[in-house]
């Protein structure tokens, strides 16, 4: 075995062909049938890809092992340190599962490296009892507790609050994780919001090109929605943001300033897209200053009265002690939202809403509880928004946030099915395909379908819960069916001039508030300050139960209510300058969203989050609702990094998973 002599198979072949065979016939030594590509460096306790090539056609069983390089070629495979995995290749009947590889011979495998793996060993390949290949010595490094040289390197906990690639693959059956899949697998991406677009970009960046986006609407961006009034362009600066508006940059408390690290992913994405698009003016994404507050903006004069001020103060103070939102805690969350989330979970903060804690832990009666925080509040107390809205510096995108999804156009425009509303997902066990169903005619009984090898679902659960779905786990089904969402209402109004910038107390950007019912916040544009020509302000931004009532109004009823409020605040000039042009958005009534951002009830976040990190029926769920924070663009992007990494690990493409987590500040994902 393993010597430079003709094999029995070759001798039989020679006799059958009646040709002359001699010991000088150039034959591939059996132990050189397979070659390992190297050098190979791995981490003990980590995961790695093993790349091979075939110098001679191989059919039959194939197993990989790790052991001493000094082992003789006759060394039995069972005696090596570690059995990595086994499969069948070539013409073997069980090799049909590898049909995507040339001649059914996989060239990439997955190795879960043992914690105690010895440095300097070699990889061995066996076909049955015969050795068919041996690698050069492998460098096994001790697993590092910190990673260095990663973009935005101080983001995230290396161990990860939930997701661990090693544990993820360890939980799979051995035959499911050993052989990597070919990159030509087909990937369906459902939804062209920010998480869907980001997923496409990430897949493309690592050479997975056979993906298609299916989008129900006729636009990119999902809840990123800039309204350009009267069909103007961004360069005419007559727009308002009907979805997300801004990005927090840093936080200053006392004499110390720290950067809010998680939102840096948005700025990184813009840099990447600008580079891909060659800084084309058509798709360029530029950031400008956002003015969050202005001392001249309107202020609410409403006051709160309590039936028992002593009891109310005691209850409010008790809740604040429970949250304990110190400057140090705010800074810690700004630096690393993932470890802050873990700390909040461990402290039980996600188990209670404010009213729930006041009533059930502090024992306040219903009246006191309702006065401090309405009894209808069941949102958990995860305090990330307190960090973001304490920001000292903010940014927004020049000419509107729509510029961000627009910059994906060259990448996705020819690979997106617009106007196609998905209504069902099913899994075919025979073909091992995921079938995505839709109906161009809503009354057709049977759906049209497209088959994919995997599906990334980037659609909010408010819509997914209406679909027909496979028998997902109980936890995932409950998350889809019951995860709570908030809704928001916005009305933008256009005026002949930016009159608010020419008042006795001029207002240049910033958001204010009013006690006028059903208005909420009023935001003045931070762009194109002191310019001539028309201007657009956000006359009302409100969420919660009031938004439900506003959603029942007609456009004219709602818009006139807001315009009257602006006249009441700013006087007759607001009436004289109003053009009659407006944009109105009720997100709960949006046919493609049916809600705004995820707002988990107490306990839902901690319970449901791990469910998103399991691939069920070859489907992965992403979107801000599957992230650690909600409502912000970065949350959607983070979920796409996690979901794409999860998919790549499912496919055995460990190198590509490491590339993504290395490039996209994803140190909370352990690979």
SEMI-950176 format. One line per 8 residues: number of its first residue (from 0); their letters; for each residue x negated, y, z of C-alpha. Coordinates in pm, 1 decimal. Layout:
NUM	A	X:Y:Z | ... .
//
This chain:
0	XXXXXXXX	0.0:0.0:0.0 | -133.7:343.9:-92.1 | -439.3:228.6:-292.4 | -540.6:309.4:-650.4 | -408.4:-17.4:-791.5 | -108.9:-69.6:-1018.8 | 215.8:-113.1:-832.6 | 434.2:-416.6:-887.8 .
8	XXXXXXXX	689.3:-196.7:-1063.1 | 433.2:-67.4:-1312.4 | 301.5:-417.8:-1384.9 | 652.2:-544.6:-1454.2 | 712.3:-249.5:-1683.9 | 394.0:-324.3:-1876.0 | 490.6:-688.4:-1925.3 | 837.8:-596.6:-2043.5 .
16	XXXXXXXX	696.9:-357.0:-2303.2 | 429.1:-611.1:-2404.4 | 155.4:-349.8:-2380.7 | -192.8:-374.8:-2244.3 | -231.0:-275.5:-1878.9 | -562.9:-262.4:-1698.5 | -689.2:-133.9:-1367.7 | -806.0:178.1:-1555.0 .
24	XXXXXXXX	-447.5:279.0:-1644.2 | -390.8:629.0:-1492.4 | -130.0:567.2:-1224.7 | -20.6:799.2:-944.4 | -122.9:660.1:-605.6 | 189.3:575.0:-409.5 | 84.8:802.5:-123.5 | 63.7:1100.4:-365.0 .
32	XXXXXXXX	412.4:1067.5:-512.4 | 525.7:1367.6:-313.4 | 335.8:1687.4:-231.3 | 391.1:1930.3:55.5 | 365.5:2298.4:-29.3 | 166.3:2492.3:223.5 | 4.3:2611.7:431.8 | 279.1:2561.5:687.1 .
40	XXXXXXXX	302.0:2755.4:1011.7 | 588.9:2688.1:1249.8 | 696.6:2780.2:1601.4 | 745.9:2515.1:1867.6 | 1114.8:2509.2:1953.8 | 1202.6:2693.9:1632.1 | 1331.3:2600.6:1289.1 | 1147.8:2594.9:957.9 .
48	XXXXXXXX	1184.3:2491.9:597.7 | 963.8:2218.7:452.4 | 900.9:2261.6:78.5 | 795.1:1964.3:-134.3 | 733.6:1878.9:-497.2 | 745.7:1545.2:-676.6 | 437.8:1442.7:-872.2 | 609.1:1119.6:-973.8 .
56	XXXXXXXX	981.7:1036.4:-996.9 | 1100.1:894.5:-667.2 | 1422.5:702.8:-612.3 | 1534.4:545.3:-289.5 | 1523.5:632.1:78.3 | 1312.8:927.6:190.2 | 1220.5:1020.3:544.6 | 991.3:1289.7:683.8 .
64	XXXXXXXX	782.9:1256.2:998.5 | 529.3:1458.9:1195.2 | 223.5:1296.0:1347.2 | -151.5:1285.5:1378.5 | -341.1:1368.3:1061.3 | -586.4:1092.9:1145.1 | -317.8:826.3:1112.1 | -413.6:572.1:842.0 .
72	XXXXXXXX	-197.7:528.4:533.9 | -82.6:197.3:675.5 | 48.7:368.7:989.6 | 416.8:269.7:1043.5 | 652.6:564.1:1027.9 | 813.5:472.7:1359.3 | 484.3:541.1:1539.3 | 457.6:909.4:1449.1 .
80	XXXXXXXX	530.3:1184.7:1704.0 | 857.3:1298.3:1553.5 | 1112.3:1180.9:1298.1 | 1234.6:1493.2:1118.7 | 1511.2:1342.0:906.6 | 1613.8:1087.6:645.1 | 1807.5:1090.8:320.1 | 1813.8:922.7:-20.5 .
88	XXXXXXXX	1690.5:1071.8:-348.1 | 1682.5:1012.1:-722.5 | 1888.0:723.1:-856.8 | 1981.8:586.1:-516.9 | 2364.7:564.5:-482.0 | 2357.8:779.1:-166.7 | 2163.2:1054.2:-346.0 | 2474.4:1182.2:-521.7 .
96	XXXXXXXX	2523.0:1434.0:-242.9 | 2216.2:1613.9:-384.0 | 2367.8:1670.2:-727.4 | 2273.7:2040.3:-718.9 | 1905.1:1951.5:-706.3 | 1723.4:1851.9:-1025.4 | 1749.3:1474.7:-1071.5 | 1908.3:1457.3:-725.0 .
104	XXXXXXXX	1568.2:1509.7:-563.0 | 1583.7:1785.8:-299.7 | 1275.8:2004.9:-270.6 | 1353.5:2174.2:59.8 | 1428.5:2032.7:403.8 | 1504.3:2168.8:750.7 | 1282.3:2097.1:1049.2 | 1396.2:2160.4:1405.8 .
112	XXXXXXXX	1049.9:2175.2:1558.0 | 1030.2:2014.5:1904.2 | 931.4:2234.4:2196.4 | 636.4:2002.4:2267.1 | 518.5:1965.0:1906.9 | 138.7:1936.0:1895.4 | -66.1:2176.5:1688.4 | -267.4:2046.9:1394.0 .
120	XXXXXXXX	-58.1:1745.1:1302.2 | 50.7:1650.3:951.7 | 382.1:1592.7:779.6 | 430.5:1244.7:635.4 | 686.9:1133.0:377.6 | 798.8:770.5:357.3 | 1014.0:582.1:111.9 | 1116.2:277.2:305.9 .
128	XXXXXXXX	797.2:150.3:468.3 | 568.3:307.6:206.4 | 398.8:640.4:263.5 | 455.2:866.1:-39.2 | 304.6:1193.8:76.2 | 104.4:1368.6:347.2 | 57.4:1739.8:414.8 | -240.7:1944.7:518.8 .
136	XXXXXXXX	-257.1:2013.4:894.6 | 34.1:2219.7:1026.4 | -17.9:2516.7:1254.7 | 225.9:2500.1:1547.7 | 245.2:2825.3:1738.9 | 395.6:2879.8:2079.5 | 738.0:3038.7:2046.9 | 710.6:3407.7:2105.7 .
144	XXXXXXXX	939.6:3575.1:2354.8 | 911.4:3896.8:2155.8 | 895.5:3949.9:1783.2 | 678.0:4221.8:1635.3 | 671.6:4404.5:1307.0 | 1047.4:4386.1:1252.8 | 1231.3:4690.8:1123.2 | 1391.6:4873.9:1415.3 .
152	XXXXXXXX	1203.4:4623.4:1626.1 | 1340.2:4717.8:1964.0 | 1696.8:4630.4:1864.6 | 1855.2:4328.7:2019.2 | 1759.7:4057.5:2257.9 | 1545.7:3788.8:2098.6 | 1735.3:3519.3:2284.6 | 2065.0:3660.3:2166.7 .
160	XXXXXXXX	2381.8:3707.5:2370.4 | 2557.1:3431.4:2177.4 | 2403.5:3328.8:1847.3 | 2099.0:3102.5:1843.5 | 2001.3:2949.4:1511.6 | 1817.9:2658.7:1673.4 | 2115.5:2564.6:1888.9 | 2344.6:2621.0:1592.0 .
168	XXXXXXXX	2163.4:2367.5:1375.3 | 2104.3:2129.1:1665.7 | 2479.3:2096.1:1707.3 | 2517.9:1964.9:1354.5 | 2498.8:1599.7:1258.9 | 2144.3:1505.5:1147.7 | 2249.4:1434.7:788.7 | 2418.4:1776.1:772.2 .
176	XXXXXXXX	2110.2:1976.0:863.1 | 1811.3:1785.0:717.1 | 1842.2:1855.4:343.5 | 1858.4:2217.4:233.7 | 2108.2:2305.2:-35.4 | 2026.4:2463.6:-368.7 | 2073.1:2838.2:-402.9 | 2317.1:2790.3:-688.9 .
184	XXXXXXXX	2605.7:2718.3:-450.8 | 2910.7:2934.9:-523.9 | 3008.4:3184.6:-254.2 | 3344.3:3359.0:-235.0 | 3352.7:3687.9:-45.9 | 3706.1:3787.2:48.3 | 3734.8:4161.8:90.7 | 3529.9:4453.1:-43.7 .
192	XXXXXXXX	3511.3:4649.3:280.1 | 3174.0:4725.7:435.1 | 3118.3:4376.1:576.5 | 3203.8:4211.4:244.2 | 2982.7:4447.6:45.8 | 2697.6:4402.7:291.4 | 2731.0:4023.8:267.4 | 2697.4:4045.0:-111.2 .
200	XXXXXXXX	2388.4:4265.3:-83.5 | 2222.4:4030.9:164.0 | 2290.8:3719.9:-43.5 | 2158.7:3890.2:-354.6 | 1845.1:4003.1:-170.2 | 1741.0:3644.0:-94.1 | 1814.5:3498.7:-435.6 | 2166.7:3364.0:-381.3 .
208	XXXXXXXX	2329.2:3509.2:-691.1 | 2642.6:3301.2:-755.5 | 2888.0:3503.2:-546.0 | 3216.4:3671.4:-628.0 | 3417.1:3928.7:-430.8 | 3796.7:3907.4:-427.9 | 3956.1:4237.8:-325.4 | 4327.8:4306.6:-280.2 .
216	XXXXXXXX	4308.3:4679.2:-354.7 | 4155.1:4857.3:-651.8 | 3871.9:5024.6:-463.7 | 3562.5:4949.8:-259.0 | 3519.3:5036.4:107.0 | 3817.1:4903.2:300.8 | 3880.4:5140.5:591.1 | 3606.1:5374.7:470.9 .
224	XXXXXXXX	3842.3:5616.1:302.2 | 3758.1:5971.6:199.0 | 4055.8:6165.6:65.0 | 3951.9:6404.3:-215.7 | 4251.1:6633.7:-239.7 | 4394.8:6730.5:-578.5 | 4165.3:6481.9:-753.5 | 3857.1:6691.0:-681.1 .
232	XXXXXXXX	3507.7:6548.6:-661.3 | 3286.1:6531.2:-356.6 | 3073.8:6813.2:-495.6 | 3377.6:7044.6:-474.2 | 3397.4:6983.4:-97.0 | 3773.7:6960.4:-69.7 | 3796.5:6635.9:123.2 | 3856.3:6483.4:463.9 .
240	XXXXXXXX	3779.7:6146.9:617.7 | 4090.2:5934.9:670.7 | 3884.8:5649.7:813.4 | 3543.9:5665.7:986.4 | 3393.2:6013.3:999.1 | 3050.7:6018.0:1166.5 | 2749.7:5836.0:1309.7 | 2601.4:5901.2:1656.6 .
248	XXXXXXXX	2223.4:5947.3:1642.9 | 2084.8:6008.1:1990.7 | 2182.6:6062.7:2351.3 | 2044.6:6330.6:2583.7 | 2104.4:6315.2:2957.2 | 1908.6:6557.3:3171.7 | 1564.0:6598.8:3021.8 | 1554.3:6263.3:2846.8 .
256	XXXXXXXX	1669.0:6176.5:2494.7 | 1698.4:5825.4:2353.1 | 1802.5:5711.0:2008.1 | 2124.8:5515.2:1966.1 | 1961.6:5221.9:1795.2 | 2248.5:5013.4:1660.7 | 2378.5:5279.2:1419.3 | 2036.4:5293.8:1254.2 .
264	XXXXXXXX	2152.3:5003.2:1040.0 | 2376.1:5247.6:849.8 | 2081.1:5472.6:770.5 | 1870.3:5172.4:672.2 | 2145.7:5055.2:437.6 | 2159.9:5396.7:269.6 | 1783.0:5388.8:214.1 | 1803.6:5041.4:61.2 .
272	XXXXXXXX	2091.9:5135.6:-170.4 | 1923.3:5457.8:-278.4 | 1610.9:5261.5:-367.4 | 1808.0:4994.7:-556.2 | 1990.9:5266.0:-750.0 | 1673.5:5462.7:-825.1 | 1809.3:5763.1:-632.3 | 2062.5:5814.7:-910.2 .
280	XXXXXXXX	2268.6:6129.9:-842.5 | 2580.5:5929.6:-927.0 | 2528.1:5697.8:-630.5 | 2292.9:5880.0:-393.7 | 2378.0:5867.5:-22.3 | 2255.2:6172.0:170.7 | 2316.8:6244.8:537.0 | 2396.7:6585.1:680.2 .
288	XXXXXXXX	2462.4:6713.1:1029.2 | 2803.2:6641.3:1182.5 | 2926.9:6893.9:1436.0 | 3113.5:6701.0:1702.4 | 3223.3:6988.3:1926.2 | 3265.1:7364.4:1902.2 | 3338.7:7599.0:2186.9 | 3582.3:7793.5:1965.7 .
296	XXXXXXXX	3786.4:7487.1:1866.8 | 4132.3:7458.6:2026.8 | 4156.6:7297.6:2368.4 | 4448.6:7120.7:2527.4 | 4593.0:7296.3:2832.9 | 4793.4:6998.4:2955.2 | 4751.8:6901.2:3318.9 | 4818.9:6579.5:3510.2 .
304	XXXXXXXX	5014.9:6568.2:3834.0 | 5012.1:6278.4:4080.7 | 5278.7:6161.1:4322.4 | 5005.8:6080.3:4575.1 | 4677.9:6254.5:4496.5 | 4492.2:6071.0:4774.2 | 4593.5:5726.5:4650.6 | 4527.8:5821.9:4289.5 .
312	XXXXXXXX	4181.0:5955.6:4370.5 | 4092.8:5643.4:4567.7 | 4207.1:5415.5:4285.9 | 4026.7:5617.1:4019.6 | 3706.3:5623.9:4223.5 | 3730.9:5248.0:4280.8 | 3754.4:5182.9:3907.4 | 3460.1:5413.1:3836.9 .
320	XXXXXXXX	3250.6:5222.3:4091.9 | 3342.8:4898.7:3915.0 | 3229.3:5032.3:3575.5 | 2932.6:5210.5:3736.5 | 2852.5:5402.2:3421.0 | 2527.6:5562.8:3533.3 | 2286.0:5749.8:3309.8 | 2057.2:5448.3:3318.8 .
328	XXXXXXXX	2337.8:5224.5:3199.4 | 2426.3:5465.4:2916.4 | 2062.3:5479.2:2810.9 | 2030.8:5101.0:2824.6 | 2334.8:5055.2:2599.7 | 2204.6:5318.0:2356.4 | 1877.1:5129.7:2328.8 | 2022.9:4780.4:2310.4 .
336	XXXXXXXX	2397.4:4731.9:2279.8 | 2361.9:4352.2:2273.9 | 2204.3:4317.7:2615.3 | 2447.2:4583.4:2740.5 | 2729.6:4364.4:2615.4 | 2582.9:4064.9:2794.4 | 2555.4:4267.3:3116.1 | 2915.4:4384.5:3080.3 .
344	XXXXXXXX	3033.3:4026.7:3029.6 | 2837.5:3904.8:3331.7 | 2981.1:4186.2:3544.8 | 3338.4:4095.4:3447.6 | 3397.8:4431.7:3282.4 | 3555.3:4272.1:2976.5 | 3799.6:4082.2:3196.4 | 3999.1:4390.4:3297.8 .
352	XXXXXXXX	4166.6:4690.0:3147.0 | 4155.2:5004.7:3357.2 | 4518.7:4965.8:3462.5 | 4470.4:4593.0:3525.7 | 4178.2:4651.1:3759.7 | 4352.0:4935.1:3942.7 | 4669.9:4734.6:3996.1 | 4548.7:4378.9:4050.7 .
360	XXXXXXXX	4207.3:4429.1:4210.4 | 4246.1:4759.0:4392.8 | 4611.3:4693.8:4475.7 | 4755.3:5026.7:4361.8 | 5130.8:5032.5:4303.8 | 5282.9:5062.3:3958.0 | 5348.5:5434.7:3985.6 | 4990.5:5525.5:4079.6 .
368	XXXXXXXX	4851.3:5285.8:3820.1 | 5072.7:5429.0:3547.5 | 4977.7:5786.1:3641.1 | 4604.6:5711.8:3613.6 | 4618.5:5483.8:3312.9 | 4942.1:5371.5:3153.8 | 5058.2:5023.5:3249.0 | 5076.5:4943.0:2877.5 .
376	XXXXXXXX	4696.2:4965.9:2853.0 | 4556.2:4614.1:2824.6 | 4233.4:4702.0:2641.0 | 3919.2:4569.0:2802.0 | 3679.9:4808.0:2975.2 | 3375.3:4751.6:2750.0 | 3220.0:5097.3:2756.4 | 3030.8:5124.3:2425.5 .
384	XXXXXXXX	3250.2:5414.4:2308.2 | 3148.6:5609.1:2618.6 | 2789.9:5577.6:2496.6 | 2866.6:5679.9:2140.7 | 3088.2:5975.2:2230.3 | 2822.9:6101.1:2471.6 | 2588.8:6145.5:2174.5 | 2403.0:6473.1:2145.7 .
392	XXXXXXXX	2332.8:6452.4:1772.1 | 2552.8:6321.7:1495.2 | 2531.2:6268.8:1119.3 | 2780.7:6226.4:837.4 | 2747.2:6168.0:463.8 | 2734.6:6460.4:225.1 | 3032.7:6461.1:-13.2 | 3217.6:6203.0:193.5 .
400	XXXXXXXX	3168.6:5859.0:348.5 | 3309.9:5705.2:28.7 | 2961.7:5762.5:-108.4 | 2839.3:5464.0:93.9 | 3063.2:5193.8:-62.1 | 3036.9:5372.9:-397.4 | 2661.3:5307.5:-391.2 | 2734.5:4932.2:-410.0 .
408	XXXXXXXX	2906.3:4977.1:-748.4 | 2616.5:4875.7:-976.7 | 2570.1:4557.3:-773.3 | 2931.4:4445.2:-742.8 | 3145.9:4602.6:-1015.1 | 3113.8:4310.3:-1257.0 | 3148.8:4047.1:-984.5 | 3460.8:4174.9:-809.7 .
416	XXXXXXXX	3820.0:4073.5:-879.8 | 4021.4:4382.6:-789.9 | 4395.3:4382.7:-730.7 | 4389.6:4020.7:-612.6 | 4547.8:3963.9:-271.5 | 4442.8:3634.2:-115.6 | 4728.2:3440.5:44.9 | 4578.0:3107.0:135.4 .
424	XXXXXXXX	4258.3:2915.4:201.5 | 4240.7:2537.5:184.1 | 3965.3:2277.6:194.6 | 3939.2:1983.7:-44.0 | 3761.8:1700.2:135.5 | 3710.7:1503.8:-185.6 | 3531.3:1782.0:-372.9 | 3392.7:1948.2:-58.6 .
432	XXXXXXXX	3516.9:2279.6:-196.4 | 3703.3:2571.7:-42.4 | 4004.0:2677.4:-249.3 | 4115.8:3039.8:-234.9 | 4474.1:3099.3:-343.6 | 4642.7:3414.3:-475.0 | 4952.5:3506.8:-673.5 | 4957.5:3767.3:-947.2 .
440	XXXXXXXX	5334.4:3707.1:-964.0 | 5455.1:3718.4:-602.1 | 5745.7:3485.0:-680.7 | 5541.8:3205.1:-833.6 | 5570.6:2901.5:-611.5 | 5220.9:2762.2:-658.7 | 4923.3:2986.3:-607.0 | 4644.7:3031.9:-857.2 .
448	XXXXXXXX	4319.5:2909.7:-704.5 | 3944.8:2955.1:-731.3 | 3704.7:2698.0:-587.8 | 3390.7:2790.5:-394.5 | 3126.9:2597.6:-206.1 | 3153.7:2845.9:82.0 | 3373.2:3142.4:167.9 | 3291.2:3454.5:368.0 .
456	XXXXXXXX	3615.7:3608.8:487.5 | 3574.8:3983.4:541.4 | 3944.3:4064.7:578.6 | 4095.3:4192.9:906.1 | 4289.5:3939.5:1107.4 | 4598.2:4159.8:1072.9 | 4613.9:4029.6:715.4 | 4452.3:3685.9:755.1 .
464	XXXXXXXX	4717.8:3580.7:1006.5 | 4971.3:3591.1:720.7 | 4775.7:3340.2:512.5 | 4805.8:2964.7:492.4 | 4486.4:2828.0:643.4 | 4314.0:2498.0:720.4 | 4348.8:2343.9:1065.3 | 4088.1:2561.0:1230.8 .
472	XXXXXXXX	3992.6:2504.0:1592.8 | 4244.0:2620.9:1849.8 | 4015.8:2904.6:1960.0 | 3966.6:3042.2:1610.1 | 4335.4:3010.5:1527.4 | 4426.2:3202.9:1841.6 | 4174.6:3473.4:1757.7 | 4321.0:3512.2:1409.2 .
480	XXXXXXXX	4679.6:3516.7:1532.4 | 4651.6:3731.0:1845.1 | 4343.3:3956.3:1839.1 | 4474.6:4300.3:1919.2 | 4430.8:4599.3:1688.3 | 4468.7:4971.1:1738.3 | 4635.8:5194.7:1482.7 | 4556.4:5553.5:1394.7 .
488	XXXXXXXX	4733.4:5830.4:1204.6 | 4564.7:6115.1:1019.9 | 4691.4:6414.8:826.6 | 4456.5:6638.2:624.3 | 4575.3:6977.5:503.5 | 4430.4:7194.6:227.2 | 4412.7:7573.3:250.1 | 4321.1:7843.7:-2.2 .
496	XXXXXXXX	4016.6:7940.7:201.7 | 3827.1:7817.1:504.6 | 4009.2:8078.1:712.8 | 3904.7:7918.7:1044.5 | 3546.5:8023.8:973.7 | 3654.8:8390.2:957.4 | 3861.1:8422.5:1273.8 | 3759.2:8651.5:1558.6 .
504	XXXXXXXX	3617.5:8337.7:1716.0 | 3501.9:8147.3:1405.1 | 3505.5:7768.4:1401.7 | 3219.8:7606.8:1209.7 | 3280.5:7233.7:1238.3 | 3375.5:7042.6:1550.6 | 3685.1:6870.7:1683.0 | 3931.6:7017.6:1928.8 .
512	XXXXXXXX	4258.7:6911.9:2088.3 | 4599.8:7048.1:2164.8 | 4885.7:6979.2:2402.7 | 5133.7:7011.5:2115.0 | 5307.0:6670.3:2094.8 | 5200.1:6415.2:1834.6 | 4892.0:6603.5:1710.5 | 4597.4:6472.8:1912.7 .
520	XXXXXXXX	4264.7:6594.1:1774.9 | 4199.9:6859.3:1509.8 | 3867.9:6841.2:1323.2 | 3710.4:7119.0:1118.6 | 3475.9:7028.7:831.8 | 3103.9:7012.1:909.1 | 3005.8:7036.2:543.4 | 2963.9:7332.5:307.2 .
528	XXXXXXXX	2983.4:7578.6:595.1 | 3062.9:7944.2:523.2 | 3145.0:7865.2:160.6 | 3406.2:8037.3:-50.7 | 3697.1:7855.4:-207.2 | 3949.8:7608.7:-64.5 | 3896.4:7417.2:255.7 | 4043.6:7102.6:408.4 .
536	XXXXXXXX	4083.2:7038.7:778.8 | 4197.0:6731.0:962.5 | 4514.9:6872.8:1111.9 | 4596.6:6566.8:1322.0 | 4414.8:6254.9:1436.4 | 4601.3:6042.8:1690.1 | 4622.3:5676.4:1784.1 | 4827.9:5452.3:2009.5 .
544	XXXXXXXX	5201.3:5436.4:2067.1 | 5260.9:5788.8:1935.3 | 5118.0:5677.6:1603.0 | 5379.6:5404.2:1586.5 | 5650.2:5671.4:1607.8 | 5479.4:5891.6:1351.1 | 5458.9:5599.3:1113.3 | 5837.4:5599.1:1086.8 .
552	XXXXXXXX	5842.8:5957.3:955.9 | 5842.5:6046.0:589.8 | 5535.4:6216.3:448.6 | 5710.0:6553.8:446.5 | 5836.9:6515.6:802.7 | 5494.2:6427.0:934.5 | 5298.4:6681.3:728.9 | 5536.4:6965.6:818.5 .
560	XXXXXXXX	5506.4:6874.3:1187.2 | 5128.8:6906.3:1163.6 | 5138.5:7226.7:957.7 | 5369.0:7391.9:1211.9 | 5122.9:7299.4:1483.8 | 4831.8:7456.8:1293.9 | 5034.7:7776.9:1249.3 | 5114.6:7773.5:1620.7 .
568	XXXXXXXX	4743.7:7744.1:1700.4 | 4596.8:7982.4:1441.2 | 4883.4:8217.4:1357.7 | 5045.0:8327.6:1035.6 | 4723.5:8306.1:833.7 | 4760.1:7926.9:840.0 | 5103.5:7963.1:683.6 | 4983.3:8210.4:420.7 .
576	XXXXXXXX	4682.9:7997.6:325.2 | 4847.4:7652.9:312.7 | 4846.8:7519.5:-44.8 | 5100.4:7243.5:15.8 | 4838.1:6980.9:-67.0 | 4775.6:6709.3:191.6 | 4666.7:6353.3:257.3 | 4837.6:6129.5:510.8 .
584	XXXXXXXX	4719.8:5793.5:636.7 | 4908.3:5559.0:870.1 | 4676.7:5262.9:897.6 | 4940.0:5028.8:1042.0 | 5143.7:5085.9:725.3 | 4851.9:5031.8:489.0 | 4932.3:4724.0:279.1 | 4567.7:4616.6:271.5 .
592	XXXXXXXX	4484.1:4671.5:639.9 | 4799.2:4659.8:859.6 | 4605.1:4829.8:1138.2 | 4291.2:5025.7:1207.3 | 4016.7:4884.2:1430.7 | 4008.2:4579.5:1655.0 | 4089.1:4666.8:2017.8 | 4066.8:4340.4:2212.9 .
600	XXXXXXXX	4291.1:4289.2:2511.6 | 4111.0:4216.6:2837.3 | 3941.7:3878.0:2806.1 | 3980.4:3842.2:2428.6 | 3634.2:3965.8:2333.0 | 3443.6:3731.0:2560.8 | 3673.3:3438.8:2474.9 | 3689.9:3475.1:2098.1 .
608	XXXXXXXX	3344.9:3601.0:2002.4 | 3172.8:3258.5:2004.7 | 3442.8:3119.8:1773.2 | 3320.5:3342.5:1492.1 | 2975.1:3186.2:1512.9 | 3095.1:2842.6:1403.5 | 3152.5:2761.4:1038.2 | 3480.7:2575.9:1001.1 .
616	XXXXXXXX	3586.2:2417.4:673.2 | 3293.8:2598.1:508.7 | 3444.0:2936.1:593.5 | 3269.4:3213.7:785.7 | 3446.1:3517.6:929.7 | 3287.7:3862.3:934.3 | 3413.7:4217.9:987.2 | 3404.7:4470.2:1268.7 .
624	XXXXXXXX	3660.0:4258.8:1455.1 | 3400.8:3979.7:1483.8 | 3126.8:4206.2:1619.1 | 3024.5:4323.2:1965.8 | 3168.4:4672.0:1912.1 | 3457.8:4788.4:1699.6 | 3578.9:5073.0:1477.7 | 3229.9:5178.5:1366.0 .
632	XXXXXXXX	3070.8:5106.7:1027.9 | 2763.0:4959.1:1191.0 | 2985.3:4695.5:1355.0 | 3092.9:4571.2:1013.1 | 2733.2:4569.1:887.7 | 2609.0:4380.1:1193.9 | 2874.6:4113.4:1142.1 | 2759.7:4068.5:782.6 .
640	XXXXXXXX	2400.4:4012.9:894.1 | 2517.7:3752.1:1143.1 | 2758.6:3588.3:898.6 | 2509.8:3572.5:612.7 | 2243.7:3429.3:843.7 | 2497.6:3172.0:959.3 | 2574.7:3077.6:598.2 | 2208.2:3047.4:505.1 .
648	XXXXXXXX	2146.8:2821.7:802.7 | 2446.4:2611.9:699.3 | 2278.0:2577.4:360.9 | 1942.5:2492.7:519.5 | 1782.7:2808.0:375.9 | 1585.1:2888.1:687.9 | 1323.7:3100.5:508.8 | 1594.8:3326.4:371.2 .
656	XXXXXXXX	1770.3:3348.7:708.0 | 1443.8:3460.4:864.4 | 1394.1:3714.5:587.9 | 1730.6:3875.1:655.5 | 1696.1:3880.8:1031.9 | 1348.3:4022.1:994.1 | 1447.4:4298.5:755.2 | 1777.2:4399.3:911.9 .
664	XXXXXXX	1689.0:4460.6:1277.2 | 1860.0:4137.5:1377.1 | 1639.8:4025.2:1660.9 | 1944.9:3915.8:1856.5 | 1972.2:3625.2:1613.7 | 1718.0:3357.3:1694.3 | 1574.6:3174.3:1392.8 .
//
